[in-house]
Amino acid sequence: MRIAVLSDIHGVLPALEAVLAEPDVAAADQIVLTGDIAAGPLPVETLDLLVSLGERALWVNGNADRELVEVAAGKRCEHAVSQWAGERIREDQVELLAGLPARQVLDLGRLGTTLFVHATPRRDDEMILVDSTLARWAEVLDGVTADTVVLGNTHMPFVRLVDRRLVVNPGAVGMPYGTTGAHWALLDSADGAVTLRRTPYDAEAAAARLVAESGFEEIEEWVAEFVTGTYSDTEALTVFAEAEGR
């Protein structure tokens, strides 16, 4: 099997469309969505496109997905775009997000038992980074028996070993940190290969489309920060390291 992993789409529909048009994604046996799918400028359209993939798509709940469900139920969210998106997704989409599992597990040949989560195996919003200490990794992965762990949340791609276990972060389709473009990963069960991929797309055209089609009140500022602009990995790691408790 060949598995395309898409994480942290955040309602950036043009980026998602660019990734789904990739030949290796179109030909993948399975597409795993590791959370934070719709909290962004085009939530309804993003969810509709992913639902159209049918059984090829395996979904995992992310903290932003949970927040949309909470907003739909009347709770306030500190993130303006999530508040806005949660107020606009349809009832059937709320039900879809509310029913998403916290994890998916696949047997992927040479990659072994592969666990897919959003942030960590124990929480949908826990911070773990490529440069986290081995002691921190041991704490987060305590009790996990999978050979490979795939997670997202931090929007930065990496592949590393943690005490003989392979850990993969595909990066973000929407809102990437580090480099531009839409980031994803390709897993091959036949040879155990993990390939981090980046799909370039026209960010200026995407921003113009999002401004025209999204009703989010702060859309121009949002696209300037996350679509035509990209935080560096240094900036992101500095903030996230503090969130991790360093």
Secondary structure, DSSP 8 states (H G I E B T S, - for coil): -EEEEE---TT-HHHHHHHHTSHHHHT-SEEEEES--S-SS-HHHHHHHHHTTGGGEEEE--HHHHHHHHHHTT---SSHHHHHHHTTS-HHHHHHHHT--S-EEEE-GGG-EEEE-SS-SS-SS----TT--HHHHHHHTTT---SEEE--SSS--EEEEETTEEEEE---SSS-SSSSSEEEEEEETTTTEEEEEEE---HHHHHHHHHHH---TTHHHHHHHHTS----HHHHHHHHHHHHT-
